[in-house]
Amino acid sequence: MYKVYILKSTINNRYYIGHTENIDNRLNLHNSGRVRSTKPYSLWNIIHTETLKTRSEAQKREIEIKKYKGGIQFKKLLGLWNE
């Protein structure tokens, strides 16, 4: 099983979207500064996860969520949008 996840930086409210087979290990990598794209914005908290059966499905969902980023769909996904 694979997880698609959204992280939020505690430093500047940035978001990071990714997928992994081991969410605990991946969060540890982000928070220990071993992921170049997230290193400057550590510490990260997981704010959303989705479980998918295959890596391919997880990659497709990650790309879909990245297209939402910053828009209404992204805010709805995170429960931040009130109509």
C-alpha positions as CSV (number, residue, x, y, z in Angstrom):
1,M,0.0,0.0,0.0
2,Y,1.1,3.5,-0.8
3,K,0.3,6.8,0.9
4,V,-0.1,10.2,-0.8
5,Y,0.6,12.8,1.8
6,I,0.5,16.6,2.3
7,L,2.9,18.1,4.8
8,K,2.8,21.6,6.2
9,S,5.8,23.5,7.4
10,T,5.6,24.9,10.9
11,I,8.0,27.7,9.9
12,N,6.3,29.4,7.1
13,N,3.0,27.5,6.2
14,R,4.4,26.0,3.0
15,Y,2.9,22.7,1.7
16,Y,4.7,19.7,0.3
17,I,2.9,16.9,-1.5
18,G,4.4,13.4,-2.0
19,H,3.9,9.7,-1.9
20,T,5.6,6.9,-0.1
21,E,5.3,3.3,1.0
22,N,6.5,4.1,4.6
23,I,5.0,7.4,5.8
24,D,6.8,7.4,9.2
25,N,10.2,7.0,7.5
26,R,9.5,9.6,4.9
27,L,8.4,12.2,7.5
28,N,11.6,11.5,9.4
29,L,13.6,12.1,6.2
30,H,11.8,15.5,5.7
31,N,12.3,16.6,9.3
32,S,15.9,15.6,9.5
33,G,16.9,17.7,6.5
34,R,17.7,14.8,4.2
35,V,15.2,15.9,1.5
36,R,16.7,18.9,-0.4
37,S,13.4,20.5,-1.4
38,T,12.0,20.6,2.1
39,K,15.2,21.1,4.1
40,P,14.9,24.9,4.5
41,Y,11.4,24.7,5.8
42,S,11.7,22.0,8.5
43,L,9.7,21.1,10.8
44,W,6.9,19.4,8.9
45,N,3.6,18.0,10.1
46,I,1.4,15.6,8.2
47,I,-2.0,17.2,7.6
48,H,-3.5,14.9,5.0
49,T,-3.0,11.3,3.8
50,E,-4.7,9.0,1.3
51,T,-4.0,5.2,0.9
52,L,-3.8,3.7,-2.5
53,K,-3.1,0.1,-3.6
54,T,-0.3,0.7,-6.2
55,R,2.6,3.1,-6.7
56,S,1.2,4.1,-10.1
57,E,-2.2,5.1,-8.5
58,A,-0.3,7.1,-5.8
59,Q,1.8,8.9,-8.4
60,K,-1.3,9.8,-10.4
61,R,-3.1,11.1,-7.3
62,E,0.0,13.1,-6.2
63,I,0.1,14.8,-9.6
64,E,-3.7,15.5,-9.3
65,I,-3.3,17.1,-5.9
66,K,-0.3,19.2,-7.1
67,K,-2.6,20.6,-9.8
68,Y,-5.0,21.7,-7.1
69,K,-2.3,23.4,-5.0
70,G,-3.2,27.0,-4.0
71,G,-6.7,26.8,-5.4
72,I,-10.2,26.1,-4.1
73,Q,-9.9,22.3,-4.7
74,F,-6.8,22.2,-2.5
75,K,-8.5,24.2,0.3
76,K,-11.6,21.9,0.1
77,L,-9.3,18.8,0.3
78,L,-7.8,20.2,3.5
79,G,-11.1,21.4,4.9
80,L,-10.1,25.0,4.7
81,W,-12.8,26.2,2.3
82,N,-16.2,27.4,3.6
83,E,-18.8,28.2,0.9
